[in-house]
Amino acid sequence: MSEPAVLLMDGDCGLCTRSAVFLHPRLTDAKSMRFVAIESEEGQALISTFPEKYQQADSVYLIRNGRPFMRSAAAVRCLLYLKWHYKFLFPFAWVIPLPIRDVAYRIVAKYRMKFFAPPEVCIFPSLTA
């Protein structure tokens, strides 16, 4: 069996928490993806193995087959782990050029704390069980 993908997200972000809560029950296989808080020891250890430009980014990361992806590339690849009626959206999202997707990602990331209240407790450890 292959190693599960790891989705590194901000444990103090309401949008990240809501995204994880949305994704987890919709995964094709609950063991195909693990959710890890960036602030955790495991998260920091994983980020330290990334190339320098990835380490400096304030972003969501997806480690898939040992390769890290960030920003919109990570978000779009998450569709591949979901049930078929979400997975079919992947080609439509992928056809949008990366620079345009990343601009949209950065705008959302900039304002996420204003629109989504931070969670009282990081839920990511409970989603990996």
C-alpha positions in Angstrom: 0.0 0.0 0.0 1.3 3.4 -0.8 2.0 6.1 1.7 -1.0 8.4 2.4 -0.9 11.9 1.2 -0.2 14.6 3.8 -2.1 17.8 3.8 -0.4 20.5 5.8 -2.7 23.3 6.9 -2.8 26.2 9.3 -4.2 24.8 12.6 -5.2 28.3 13.7 -7.1 29.1 10.5 -10.9 28.9 10.4 -10.9 28.3 6.6 -8.3 25.5 6.9 -10.3 23.9 9.6 -13.6 24.1 7.7 -11.8 22.8 4.6 -10.5 19.8 6.5 -13.9 19.1 8.0 -15.4 19.3 4.5 -12.7 17.0 2.9 -12.4 14.3 5.5 -15.8 12.6 5.1 -15.7 13.0 1.4 -12.4 11.1 0.9 -12.6 8.0 -1.3 -10.5 6.2 1.4 -10.2 7.8 4.8 -6.7 6.5 5.1 -5.6 8.0 1.8 -4.9 11.5 3.3 -3.6 12.7 6.7 -4.2 16.2 8.0 -1.3 17.8 9.8 -1.1 21.3 11.3 1.8 23.4 10.0 2.5 24.5 13.5 3.0 21.0 14.9 6.4 19.4 15.3 5.6 16.9 12.5 4.5 19.7 10.3 7.6 21.7 10.9 9.8 18.6 10.4 8.1 17.9 7.0 8.5 21.5 5.9 12.2 21.5 6.7 12.7 18.8 4.1 11.2 21.0 1.3 13.2 23.1 -1.1 14.0 26.6 0.2 11.3 28.4 -1.8 8.7 26.0 -0.4 9.9 26.5 3.2 9.5 30.3 2.9 5.9 30.2 1.6 3.0 30.8 3.9 0.7 28.3 2.3 -1.1 25.0 2.4 1.0 22.1 1.3 0.1 18.6 -0.1 2.8 15.9 0.0 1.8 13.4 -2.6 4.0 10.4 -3.5 6.8 12.1 -1.7 6.6 15.4 -3.7 5.4 18.6 -2.1 2.9 20.9 -3.8 1.7 24.3 -2.5 -0.9 26.9 -2.9 -3.5 26.2 -5.6 -1.5 23.2 -6.9 -2.0 21.5 -3.5 -5.7 22.5 -3.3 -6.6 21.3 -6.8 -4.8 17.9 -6.3 -6.9 17.4 -3.2 -9.8 16.8 -5.6 -8.1 13.5 -6.7 -8.7 12.1 -3.2 -12.4 12.8 -3.1 -15.3 10.7 -4.2 -16.1 10.6 -7.9 -18.6 13.5 -8.0 -15.9 15.8 -6.7 -13.0 14.1 -8.5 -14.4 14.9 -11.9 -13.9 18.6 -11.2 -10.1 18.1 -11.3 -9.6 18.5 -15.1 -11.7 21.7 -15.1 -9.7 23.2 -12.2 -6.4 22.0 -13.7 -7.0 23.7 -17.0 -6.9 27.1 -15.3 -3.3 28.3 -15.6 -1.2 28.0 -12.4 -0.5 31.8 -12.2 -4.2 32.6 -12.3 -5.1 30.0 -9.8 -2.3 31.2 -7.5 -3.5 34.8 -7.7 -7.0 33.7 -6.6 -5.4 31.5 -3.9 -3.3 34.5 -2.5 -6.4 36.8 -2.4 -8.4 34.2 -0.4 -5.4 33.6 1.8 -4.9 37.3 2.5 -8.5 37.7 3.8 -9.2 34.3 5.3 -8.7 35.4 8.9 -11.2 38.2 8.5 -14.0 36.0 7.3 -13.4 32.7 9.1 -13.0 32.7 12.9 -10.1 30.7 14.2 -11.0 27.4 15.9 -10.8 27.1 19.6 -8.8 23.9 19.3 -6.9 22.4 16.4 -8.9 19.5 15.0 -6.3 18.0 12.7 -5.0 15.3 15.1 -8.6 13.9 15.5 -9.0 13.7 11.7 -6.1 11.4 11.1 -7.5 8.6 13.4 
